[in-house]
Amino acid sequence: AYEPPTLMEIGDLRNV
Amino acid sequence: MRLSPDVTVTESGRDLVLLNTKTGRYWTLNQTGGAVLRLLMDGRSPADAADELARRHPPFAERIGRDVDAVVRSLLDEKVMLP
């Protein structure tokens, strides 16, 4: 089973 | 390539969560991305990492080189990994 490697930005703790 | 000293890595289920403790930005890497990151952190080159993934997933060998190049470029662009 193969899923292309993905880097996804979730957010920025400074804006929480 | 090496992990930025400002970035910490935590497992979250099958994914990895990466936090830049200096900037506050954080990311997820899916399972395959995590495999690439671990190989790079072990000192393997991107080409070696692609070969290893192709060995694990033979039906996808043709596209894996491009996929690894793309995620490595993202890791460098985001300064998660340093050259």
Backbone of each chain as nested JSON, in Angstrom:
{
  "chains": [
    {"id": "A", "residues": [
      {"number": 1, "name": "ALA", "atoms": {"N": [0.868, -1.175, 0.0], "CA": [0.0, 0.0, 0.0], "C": [0.902, 1.222, 0.0]}},
      {"number": 2, "name": "TYR", "atoms": {"N": [0.643, 2.132, -0.908], "CA": [1.544, 3.281, -1.043], "C": [0.746, 4.566, -1.095]}},
      {"number": 3, "name": "GLU", "atoms": {"N": [1.164, 5.508, -0.288], "CA": [0.571, 6.841, -0.28], "C": [1.729, 7.802, -0.489]}},
      {"number": 4, "name": "PRO", "atoms": {"N": [1.656, 8.709, -1.453], "CA": [2.785, 9.614, -1.677], "C": [3.147, 10.374, -0.401]}},
      {"number": 5, "name": "PRO", "atoms": {"N": [4.441, 10.565, -0.157], "CA": [4.857, 11.291, 1.044], "C": [4.38, 12.737, 0.991]}},
      {"number": 6, "name": "THR", "atoms": {"N": [3.77, 13.183, 2.081], "CA": [3.17, 14.518, 2.095], "C": [3.539, 15.254, 3.372]}},
      {"number": 7, "name": "LEU", "atoms": {"N": [4.016, 16.482, 3.215], "CA": [4.245, 17.386, 4.346], "C": [3.151, 18.438, 4.299]}},
      {"number": 8, "name": "MET", "atoms": {"N": [2.386, 18.555, 5.379], "CA": [1.278, 19.518, 5.384], "C": [1.389, 20.408, 6.616]}},
      {"number": 9, "name": "GLU", "atoms": {"N": [1.37, 21.715, 6.382], "CA": [1.423, 22.626, 7.525], "C": [0.071, 22.65, 8.216]}},
      {"number": 10, "name": "ILE", "atoms": {"N": [0.08, 22.495, 9.538], "CA": [-1.163, 22.511, 10.309], "C": [-1.46, 23.926, 10.77]}},
      {"number": 11, "name": "GLY", "atoms": {"N": [-0.429, 24.626, 11.215], "CA": [-0.694, 25.966, 11.715], "C": [0.517, 26.565, 12.379]}},
      {"number": 12, "name": "ASP", "atoms": {"N": [0.23, 27.528, 13.221], "CA": [1.273, 28.324, 13.842], "C": [0.84, 28.587, 15.279]}},
      {"number": 13, "name": "LEU", "atoms": {"N": [1.632, 28.095, 16.216], "CA": [1.246, 28.218, 17.626], "C": [1.109, 29.667, 18.055]}},
      {"number": 14, "name": "ARG", "atoms": {"N": [1.753, 30.58, 17.318], "CA": [1.663, 31.987, 17.713], "C": [0.263, 32.53, 17.483]}},
      {"number": 15, "name": "ASN", "atoms": {"N": [-0.53, 31.826, 16.647], "CA": [-1.869, 32.321, 16.342], "C": [-2.959, 31.563, 17.086]}},
      {"number": 16, "name": "VAL", "atoms": {"N": [-2.566, 30.741, 18.066], "CA": [-3.558, 29.955, 18.79], "C": [-4.178, 30.809, 19.892]}}
    ]},
    {"id": "B", "residues": [
      {"number": 1, "name": "MET", "atoms": {"N": [22.057, 15.631, 4.795], "CA": [20.954, 16.44, 5.325], "C": [20.736, 16.106, 6.788]}},
      {"number": 2, "name": "ARG", "atoms": {"N": [20.287, 17.107, 7.53], "CA": [20.031, 16.855, 8.957], "C": [18.788, 17.625, 9.382]}},
      {"number": 3, "name": "LEU", "atoms": {"N": [18.178, 17.142, 10.463], "CA": [17.008, 17.82, 11.006], "C": [17.443, 19.147, 11.615]}},
      {"number": 4, "name": "SER", "atoms": {"N": [16.649, 20.194, 11.392], "CA": [16.956, 21.477, 12.015], "C": [16.969, 21.323, 13.535]}},
      {"number": 5, "name": "PRO", "atoms": {"N": [17.931, 21.935, 14.214], "CA": [17.956, 21.845, 15.685], "C": [16.741, 22.507, 16.329]}},
      {"number": 6, "name": "ASP", "atoms": {"N": [16.005, 23.326, 15.566], "CA": [14.82, 23.994, 16.118], "C": [13.558, 23.138, 16.0]}},
      {"number": 7, "name": "VAL", "atoms": {"N": [13.662, 21.975, 15.347], "CA": [12.47, 21.166, 15.063], "C": [12.441, 19.923, 15.941]}},
      {"number": 8, "name": "THR", "atoms": {"N": [11.285, 19.686, 16.564], "CA": [11.084, 18.454, 17.322], "C": [10.084, 17.583, 16.572]}},
      {"number": 9, "name": "VAL", "atoms": {"N": [10.243, 16.272, 16.726], "CA": [9.422, 15.302, 15.995], "C": [8.683, 14.435, 17.002]}},
      {"number": 10, "name": "THR", "atoms": {"N": [7.368, 14.293, 16.812], "CA": [6.543, 13.485, 17.705], "C": [5.66, 12.573, 16.869]}},
      {"number": 11, "name": "GLU", "atoms": {"N": [5.515, 11.319, 17.305], "CA": [4.613, 10.412, 16.599], "C": [3.184, 10.71, 17.005]}},
      {"number": 12, "name": "SER", "atoms": {"N": [2.282, 10.682, 16.028], "CA": [0.857, 10.864, 16.295], "C": [0.114, 9.854, 15.433]}},
      {"number": 13, "name": "GLY", "atoms": {"N": [-0.237, 8.715, 16.031], "CA": [-0.809, 7.642, 15.233], "C": [0.222, 7.176, 14.221]}},
      {"number": 14, "name": "ARG", "atoms": {"N": [-0.171, 7.144, 12.947], "CA": [0.773, 6.701, 11.913], "C": [1.559, 7.867, 11.337]}},
      {"number": 15, "name": "ASP", "atoms": {"N": [1.194, 9.084, 11.713], "CA": [1.857, 10.266, 11.171], "C": [2.933, 10.772, 12.126]}},
      {"number": 16, "name": "LEU", "atoms": {"N": [3.698, 11.729, 11.648], "CA": [4.627, 12.454, 12.507], "C": [4.17, 13.905, 12.576]}},
      {"number": 17, "name": "VAL", "atoms": {"N": [4.31, 14.505, 13.743], "CA": [4.051, 15.935, 13.895], "C": [5.393, 16.615, 14.134]}},
      {"number": 18, "name": "LEU", "atoms": {"N": [5.656, 17.651, 13.357], "CA": [6.922, 18.378, 13.44], "C": [6.629, 19.775, 13.954]}},
      {"number": 19, "name": "LEU", "atoms": {"N": [7.345, 20.199, 14.968], "CA": [7.14, 21.536, 15.543], "C": [8.449, 22.302, 15.511]}},
      {"number": 20, "name": "ASN", "atoms": {"N": [8.409, 23.493, 14.921], "CA": [9.559, 24.387, 15.013], "C": [9.378, 25.206, 16.286]}},
      {"number": 21, "name": "THR", "atoms": {"N": [10.184, 24.901, 17.285], "CA": [10.004, 25.52, 18.596], "C": [10.416, 26.984, 18.588]}},
      {"number": 22, "name": "LYS", "atoms": {"N": [11.13, 27.405, 17.552], "CA": [11.541, 28.806, 17.486], "C": [10.462, 29.662, 16.83]}},
      {"number": 23, "name": "THR", "atoms": {"N": [9.842, 29.138, 15.766], "CA": [8.858, 29.94, 15.03], "C": [7.423, 29.623, 15.433]}},
      {"number": 24, "name": "GLY", "atoms": {"N": [7.179, 28.447, 16.034], "CA": [5.817, 28.05, 16.387], "C": [5.071, 27.356, 15.264]}},
      {"number": 25, "name": "ARG", "atoms": {"N": [5.671, 27.247, 14.075], "CA": [4.984, 26.573, 12.968], "C": [5.052, 25.066, 13.161]}},
      {"number": 26, "name": "TYR", "atoms": {"N": [3.975, 24.378, 12.748], "CA": [3.998, 22.921, 12.865], "C": [3.309, 22.256, 11.69]}},
      {"number": 27, "name": "TRP", "atoms": {"N": [3.733, 21.021, 11.429], "CA": [3.341, 20.28, 10.22], "C": [3.044, 18.833, 10.586]}},
      {"number": 28, "name": "THR", "atoms": {"N": [2.328, 18.156, 9.683], "CA": [2.252, 16.7, 9.767], "C": [2.943, 16.104, 8.55]}},
      {"number": 29, "name": "LEU", "atoms": {"N": [3.533, 14.951, 8.78], "CA": [4.093, 14.135, 7.71], "C": [3.329, 12.827, 7.732]}},
      {"number": 30, "name": "ASN", "atoms": {"N": [2.78, 12.42, 6.591], "CA": [2.068, 11.146, 6.581], "C": [3.062, 9.988, 6.737]}},
      {"number": 31, "name": "GLN", "atoms": {"N": [2.52, 8.774, 6.749], "CA": [3.35, 7.614, 7.073], "C": [4.535, 7.473, 6.111]}},
      {"number": 32, "name": "THR", "atoms": {"N": [4.279, 7.654, 4.824], "CA": [5.368, 7.529, 3.852], "C": [6.373, 8.661, 4.026]}},
      {"number": 33, "name": "GLY", "atoms": {"N": [5.861, 9.857, 4.284], "CA": [6.757, 10.985, 4.536], "C": [7.611, 10.743, 5.766]}},
      {"number": 34, "name": "GLY", "atoms": {"N": [7.011, 10.129, 6.781], "CA": [7.761, 9.805, 7.996], "C": [8.877, 8.816, 7.701]}},
      {"number": 35, "name": "ALA", "atoms": {"N": [8.593, 7.857, 6.813], "CA": [9.629, 6.885, 6.438], "C": [10.789, 7.603, 5.747]}},
      {"number": 36, "name": "VAL", "atoms": {"N": [10.461, 8.562, 4.874], "CA": [11.515, 9.33, 4.194], "C": [12.332, 10.117, 5.219]}},
      {"number": 37, "name": "LEU", "atoms": {"N": [11.631, 10.797, 6.139], "CA": [12.34, 11.614, 7.133], "C": [13.276, 10.751, 7.98]}},
      {"number": 38, "name": "ARG", "atoms": {"N": [12.79, 9.591, 8.398], "CA": [13.631, 8.724, 9.24], "C": [14.885, 8.279, 8.483]}},
      {"number": 39, "name": "LEU", "atoms": {"N": [14.703, 7.941, 7.205], "CA": [15.864, 7.521, 6.413], "C": [16.863, 8.674, 6.28]}},
      {"number": 40, "name": "LEU", "atoms": {"N": [16.352, 9.88, 6.032], "CA": [17.249, 11.036, 5.91], "C": [17.96, 11.307, 7.231]}},
      {"number": 41, "name": "MET", "atoms": {"N": [17.217, 11.166, 8.347], "CA": [17.824, 11.412, 9.66], "C": [18.868, 10.348, 9.993]}},
      {"number": 42, "name": "ASP", "atoms": {"N": [18.74, 9.172, 9.345], "CA": [19.748, 8.122, 9.532], "C": [20.968, 8.349, 8.651]}},
      {"number": 43, "name": "GLY", "atoms": {"N": [20.953, 9.457, 7.897], "CA": [22.118, 9.775, 7.084], "C": [22.034, 9.29, 5.652]}},
      {"number": 44, "name": "ARG", "atoms": {"N": [20.879, 8.721, 5.27], "CA": [20.732, 8.258, 3.891], "C": [20.471, 9.454, 2.982]}},
      {"number": 45, "name": "SER", "atoms": {"N": [20.88, 9.347, 1.734], "CA": [20.622, 10.413, 0.76], "C": [19.179, 10.302, 0.272]}},
      {"number": 46, "name": "PRO", "atoms": {"N": [18.643, 11.379, -0.331], "CA": [17.3, 11.271, -0.911], "C": [17.196, 10.128, -1.922]}},
      {"number": 47, "name": "ALA", "atoms": {"N": [18.238, 9.918, -2.722], "CA": [18.203, 8.821, -3.707], "C": [18.152, 7.467, -3.004]}},
      {"number": 48, "name": "ASP", "atoms": {"N": [18.924, 7.334, -1.921], "CA": [18.884, 6.09, -1.135], "C": [17.497, 5.878, -0.541]}},
      {"number": 49, "name": "ALA", "atoms": {"N": [16.918, 6.975, -0.028], "CA": [15.583, 6.871, 0.58], "C": [14.569, 6.418, -0.473]}},
      {"number": 50, "name": "ALA", "atoms": {"N": [14.68, 6.967, -1.688], "CA": [13.764, 6.572, -2.758], "C": [13.96, 5.097, -3.11]}},
      {"number": 51, "name": "ASP", "atoms": {"N": [15.21, 4.657, -3.164], "CA": [15.472, 3.242, -3.466], "C": [14.861, 2.338, -2.402]}},
      {"number": 52, "name": "GLU", "atoms": {"N": [14.994, 2.753, -1.148], "CA": [14.448, 1.941, -0.049], "C": [12.924, 1.875, -0.138]}},
      {"number": 53, "name": "LEU", "atoms": {"N": [12.294, 3.023, -0.424], "CA": [10.829, 3.017, -0.558], "C": [10.394, 2.173, -1.749]}},
      {"number": 54, "name": "ALA", "atoms": {"N": [11.141, 2.251, -2.844], "CA": [10.794, 1.462, -4.032], "C": [10.919, -0.034, -3.737]}},
      {"number": 55, "name": "ARG", "atoms": {"N": [11.882, -0.378, -2.882], "CA": [12.038, -1.788, -2.494], "C": [10.82, -2.246, -1.683]}},
      {"number": 56, "name": "ARG", "atoms": {"N": [10.286, -1.324, -0.869], "CA": [9.12, -1.673, -0.04], "C": [7.833, -1.688, -0.854]}},
      {"number": 57, "name": "HIS", "atoms": {"N": [7.783, -0.893, -1.923], "CA": [6.546, -0.74, -2.706], "C": [6.852, -0.914, -4.191]}},
      {"number": 58, "name": "PRO", "atoms": {"N": [7.217, -2.108, -4.623], "CA": [7.662, -2.306, -6.012], "C": [6.686, -1.804, -7.076]}},
      {"number": 59, "name": "PRO", "atoms": {"N": [5.365, -1.942, -6.897], "CA": [4.476, -1.493, -7.982], "C": [4.556, 0.011, -8.241]}},
      {"number": 60, "name": "PHE", "atoms": {"N": [5.09, 0.759, -7.289], "CA": [5.096, 2.225, -7.41], "C": [6.505, 2.767, -7.631]}},
      {"number": 61, "name": "ALA", "atoms": {"N": [7.439, 1.872, -7.944], "CA": [8.851, 2.273, -8.018], "C": [9.063, 3.432, -8.983]}},
      {"number": 62, "name": "GLU", "atoms": {"N": [8.302, 3.448, -10.073], "CA": [8.561, 4.449, -11.11], "C": [8.292, 5.867, -10.614]}},
      {"number": 63, "name": "ARG", "atoms": {"N": [7.266, 6.033, -9.776], "CA": [6.91, 7.387, -9.352], "C": [7.577, 7.792, -8.043]}},
      {"number": 64, "name": "ILE", "atoms": {"N": [8.124, 6.824, -7.319], "CA": [8.62, 7.113, -5.968], "C": [9.779, 8.106, -5.989]}},
      {"number": 65, "name": "GLY", "atoms": {"N": [10.639, 8.027, -6.986], "CA": [11.752, 8.979, -7.066], "C": [11.257, 10.415, -7.12]}},
      {"number": 66, "name": "ARG", "atoms": {"N": [10.241, 10.656, -7.95], "CA": [9.688, 12.017, -8.059], "C": [9.012, 12.433, -6.752]}},
      {"number": 67, "name": "ASP", "atoms": {"N": [8.285, 11.491, -6.148], "CA": [7.581, 11.811, -4.897], "C": [8.57, 12.172, -3.788]}},
      {"number": 68, "name": "VAL", "atoms": {"N": [9.653, 11.408, -3.7], "CA": [10.647, 11.682, -2.654], "C": [11.321, 13.024, -2.922]}},
      {"number": 69, "name": "ASP", "atoms": {"N": [11.643, 13.298, -4.184], "CA": [12.243, 14.599, -4.506], "C": [11.324, 15.738, -4.061]}},
      {"number": 70, "name": "ALA", "atoms": {"N": [10.024, 15.572, -4.302], "CA": [9.075, 16.644, -3.969], "C": [9.0, 16.862, -2.465]}},
      {"number": 71, "name": "VAL", "atoms": {"N": [8.93, 15.782, -1.692], "CA": [8.793, 15.974, -0.24], "C": [10.105, 16.474, 0.362]}},
      {"number": 72, "name": "VAL", "atoms": {"N": [11.227, 16.056, -0.195], "CA": [12.521, 16.555, 0.298], "C": [12.632, 18.057, 0.017]}},
      {"number": 73, "name": "ARG", "atoms": {"N": [12.159, 18.467, -1.159], "CA": [12.178, 19.902, -1.483], "C": [11.314, 20.676, -0.483]}},
      {"number": 74, "name": "SER", "atoms": {"N": [10.156, 20.121, -0.134], "CA": [9.289, 20.782, 0.855], "C": [9.974, 20.871, 2.215]}},
      {"number": 75, "name": "LEU", "atoms": {"N": [10.621, 19.779, 2.625], "CA": [11.296, 19.768, 3.932], "C": [12.405, 20.818, 3.977]}},
      {"number": 76, "name": "LEU", "atoms": {"N": [13.1, 20.992, 2.852], "CA": [14.165, 22.003, 2.797], "C": [13.571, 23.409, 2.723]}},
      {"number": 77, "name": "ASP", "atoms": {"N": [12.524, 23.576, 1.903], "CA": [11.901, 24.899, 1.768], "C": [11.37, 25.392, 3.113]}},
      {"number": 78, "name": "GLU", "atoms": {"N": [10.803, 24.466, 3.889], "CA": [10.221, 24.842, 5.186], "C": [11.279, 24.882, 6.284]}},
      {"number": 79, "name": "LYS", "atoms": {"N": [12.523, 24.555, 5.911], "CA": [13.65, 24.557, 6.86], "C": [13.441, 23.568, 8.002]}},
      {"number": 80, "name": "VAL", "atoms": {"N": [12.68, 22.498, 7.703], "CA": [12.584, 21.384, 8.653], "C": [13.898, 20.606, 8.611]}},
      {"number": 81, "name": "MET", "atoms": {"N": [14.376, 20.367, 7.388], "CA": [15.681, 19.742, 7.199], "C": [16.655, 20.799, 6.686]}},
      {"number": 82, "name": "LEU", "atoms": {"N": [17.906, 20.635, 7.067], "CA": [18.958, 21.533, 6.586], "C": [19.888, 20.727, 5.681]}},
      {"number": 83, "name": "PRO", "atoms": {"N": [20.428, 21.364, 4.637], "CA": [21.28, 20.618, 3.688], "C": [22.507, 20.012, 4.372]}}
    ]}
  ]
}
